[in-house]
Amino acid sequence: MSNPNSVPHLDRELDLSNTGRGVWLVKVPKYIANKWDKAPGDIEVGKLKISRIPGQKAQVQLSLSEGVLCLKDPGEQTIPKEHRLDVSNVTRQSLGVFSHAVPNTDAVVPESEKLYMEGRIVQKLECRPYADSIYYKLKSESIRKASMPQRQVQQLERIVQNFKPISDHKHNIEYQEKKKAEGKKARDDKEAVLNVLFAAFEKHQYYNIKDLQKITRQPIVYLKEILKEVCNYNLKNPHKNMWELKPEYRHYKQEVPVEQKEEKSQSSDSD
């Protein structure tokens, strides 16, 4: 049975034309990511320099563009321009890069969302700054900001009109009183709970869970465990979301017909 609250699954086409293309997964410092987020889409954000030495791993360097370095807020520290990228191969994993094209809702012919595989990740790279004076200054400033207290004492020059604080709100007090009145729900013996349930179902055929919880005064999880053994849960109208006894447990009292009642009363009078 499907979950009615689950999101319906939609089949979409996946373009696999770039499956054979190898791509890099690069991890950059947060300050570079923030700069790239601010950068407009029409500027160069940096350049990669790859140096290959026979018998050694390729050395990769990232040089940020001047346009990115100039994207500074007032009082913001200068970030390093030169970075090295440590390369590592992807082993025992199959990673890929995917993208999707958002359909044009204003189009005359409705379009479906398109998914693309941009390539298979063949190498991981971690971008690290060189330990120069600019980086040390940036790091010390970030440590200073992190060590600043979140709350600070501020001296007020004039009286602030404010509401009188309340030690406890009305709805909290009512809730606590209700809990005390009901008492802590403790698990009773299963046989005792079943006797209470059978007595209740002799009066009415259908109950909802809230009424049964009030009658038995049991934790709802424990009560449901017992109900699943002796009751059926209705999923359809006219008794939707109601519990009733299973057929093998039903022993409803038969109402005495009016004629029999009259006969009994006459016999008692004759006696």
C-alpha positions in Angstrom: 0.0 0.0 0.0 1.4 3.4 -1.0 1.8 6.2 1.6 -0.8 8.9 0.8 1.6 11.6 2.2 4.5 10.6 0.0 5.5 12.7 -3.0 4.4 11.0 -6.3 7.3 9.6 -8.3 7.6 11.1 -11.8 9.6 9.4 -14.5 12.1 11.7 -16.3 14.4 11.2 -19.1 18.2 11.3 -18.3 20.6 12.5 -21.0 23.7 10.2 -20.8 25.6 11.6 -23.8 28.4 12.9 -21.4 28.8 9.7 -19.4 32.3 9.2 -20.7 33.5 12.6 -19.8 35.8 12.8 -16.7 35.3 15.7 -14.3 37.0 17.0 -11.1 35.4 17.4 -7.7 37.0 20.4 -6.1 36.6 21.5 -2.5 37.4 25.2 -1.9 37.6 27.3 1.3 34.5 29.1 2.4 35.9 32.5 1.6 36.4 31.5 -2.0 32.9 30.1 -2.3 31.5 33.3 -0.9 33.4 35.3 -3.5 32.2 33.1 -6.3 28.6 33.4 -5.2 28.9 37.2 -5.4 30.6 37.2 -8.7 28.5 38.0 -11.8 28.3 35.4 -14.5 30.2 37.3 -17.1 33.6 37.7 -15.4 36.6 35.4 -15.1 36.9 34.0 -11.5 40.3 32.4 -11.8 42.8 30.4 -13.7 44.2 26.9 -13.3 47.9 26.0 -13.9 48.8 22.3 -14.3 52.5 21.4 -14.1 53.4 17.8 -15.1 56.7 16.4 -13.9 57.7 12.9 -15.1 57.3 10.3 -12.4 55.4 12.6 -10.0 51.8 13.7 -9.5 50.7 16.7 -11.5 50.9 20.0 -9.6 47.7 22.1 -9.9 47.6 25.8 -8.8 44.6 28.1 -8.7 45.1 31.9 -9.2 42.0 34.0 -8.4 41.2 36.8 -10.8 41.4 40.5 -9.8 37.7 40.9 -10.5 37.0 38.3 -7.7 39.5 39.8 -5.3 37.8 43.3 -5.7 34.4 41.9 -4.5 34.9 43.2 -0.9 32.4 44.5 1.6 33.5 47.5 3.8 35.9 46.2 6.5 36.3 42.8 4.9 39.8 41.2 4.9 41.8 40.6 1.7 41.9 36.9 0.7 44.9 35.1 -0.7 45.2 35.0 -4.5 47.3 31.9 -5.0 46.3 28.4 -3.9 47.5 24.9 -4.5 45.2 22.0 -5.2 46.0 18.6 -3.6 45.0 15.8 -6.1 43.6 12.4 -5.0 42.1 9.7 -7.2 38.6 8.3 -6.7 38.7 4.7 -5.7 35.9 2.2 -4.7 33.3 4.9 -5.5 31.2 5.8 -8.5 30.5 9.5 -8.4 28.9 11.6 -11.1 27.7 15.2 -11.7 24.1 15.8 -12.7 22.2 18.9 -13.8 18.6 19.7 -14.6 17.0 22.3 -16.8 13.9 24.0 -15.3 11.0 23.9 -17.8 9.6 27.1 -19.2 6.2 27.5 -17.6 5.2 30.2 -20.1 5.8 28.0 -23.1 2.8 27.2 -25.4 3.7 23.5 -25.4 4.3 22.3 -21.8 7.9 21.1 -21.3 9.1 18.4 -18.9 12.1 18.8 -16.6 15.3 17.6 -18.3 18.0 15.8 -16.5 21.6 15.5 -17.7 24.7 13.6 -16.6 27.6 16.1 -17.0 30.3 13.5 -16.4 32.0 11.0 -14.1 34.2 12.2 -11.2 37.7 10.8 -11.8 39.7 13.0 -9.3 39.1 14.9 -6.1 41.0 18.1 -5.4 41.2 20.1 -2.2 42.1 23.8 -2.6 44.6 25.0 0.1 46.1 28.5 0.5 49.8 29.1 0.8 50.9 30.1 4.4 51.7 33.7 3.7 51.0 36.9 5.6 47.7 37.5 3.9 46.4 34.1 4.9 47.6 34.5 8.6 45.9 37.8 8.8 42.7 36.4 7.4 42.8 33.4 9.8 43.5 35.6 12.9 40.5 37.8 12.0 38.2 34.8 11.7 39.4 33.5 15.1 38.8 36.9 16.7 35.3 37.0 15.3 34.5 33.5 16.5 35.7 34.2 20.0 33.5 37.3 20.3 30.5 36.7 22.7 27.1 36.5 21.1 25.6 38.8 23.7 27.0 42.0 24.9 26.2 44.4 27.7 24.8 47.8 26.4 24.3 50.9 28.6 20.9 52.5 28.0 20.7 56.3 28.1 17.0 56.5 28.7 14.2 54.4 30.3 12.8 51.7 28.0 9.1 51.1 28.2 8.5 47.4 28.2 5.9 44.9 29.3 6.1 43.4 32.8 7.6 39.9 32.5 5.3 36.9 33.2 6.7 34.1 35.2 4.4 31.6 33.5 1.8 31.9 30.9 -1.9 30.9 31.3 -1.9 28.1 28.8 1.2 26.5 30.5 -0.5 26.6 33.9 -3.7 25.1 32.5 -1.7 22.3 30.8 0.2 21.5 34.0 -3.1 21.4 36.0 -4.6 19.1 33.4 -1.7 16.7 33.6 -1.9 16.6 37.4 -5.7 16.0 37.3 -5.3 13.1 34.8 -2.4 11.6 36.6 0.5 9.9 35.0 -0.7 7.2 32.6 0.9 3.8 33.7 0.5 0.5 31.9 -2.1 -1.7 33.5 -2.2 -5.4 33.2 -3.2 -6.5 29.6 -6.1 -8.6 30.9 -7.5 -5.7 32.9 -7.3 -3.4 29.8 -9.1 -6.0 27.7 -11.9 -6.3 30.3 -12.4 -2.6 30.2 -12.4 -2.6 26.4 -14.9 -5.5 26.1 -17.2 -3.7 28.6 -17.0 -0.5 26.5 -17.7 -2.3 23.2 -20.9 -3.9 24.8 -22.3 -0.3 24.9 -21.2 0.9 21.5 -19.9 -0.9 18.4 -17.5 1.8 17.2 -15.0 4.0 19.1 -12.2 6.4 18.1 -8.8 6.2 19.7 -9.2 9.3 21.8 -12.4 8.0 23.5 -10.8 4.6 24.1 -7.8 6.3 25.7 -10.0 8.2 28.0 -11.9 5.1 29.0 -8.8 2.9 29.6 -6.4 5.7 30.8 -3.5 3.9 29.0 -0.6 5.2 27.0 -1.7 5.4 23.3 1.2 3.2 22.0 0.4 0.5 24.5 -3.4 0.8 23.8 -2.9 0.5 20.1 -0.8 -2.7 20.6 -3.8 -4.3 22.4 -6.4 -2.9 19.9 -4.6 -4.5 17.0 -5.0 -7.9 18.6 -8.8 -7.8 19.2 -10.1 -5.0 17.0 -10.3 -3.9 13.4 -9.5 -0.4 12.2 -11.9 1.0 9.7 -10.4 2.8 6.7 -13.7 3.5 4.8 -16.9 5.4 5.5 -19.3 5.5 7.3 -17.1 4.5 10.3 -13.7 5.7 9.0 -10.9 6.0 11.6 -13.0 4.0 14.1 -12.2 0.8 16.0 -14.6 -2.2 16.3 -14.1 -5.6 17.8 -13.1 -8.5 15.5 -16.0 -10.9 14.8 -14.7 -13.6 17.1 -14.7 -11.2 20.1 -18.2 -9.7 19.5 -20.7 -10.6 22.2 -23.2 -7.8 22.1 -26.2 -7.9 24.4 -29.4 -8.7 22.6 -32.2 -6.3 23.3 -35.3 -7.9 24.7 -38.4 -7.4 22.4 -41.2 -5.3 23.8 -43.7 -8.3 23.7 -41.4 -10.5 25.8 -41.1 -7.6 28.3 -44.8 -7.4 28.6 -45.2 -11.2 29.1 -42.6 -11.1 31.8 -44.4 -8.2 33.5 -47.8 -10.0 33.3 -46.4 -13.2 34.7 -44.8 -11.4 37.6 -48.2 -9.6 38.3 -50.0 -13.0 38.3 -47.5 -14.3 40.8 
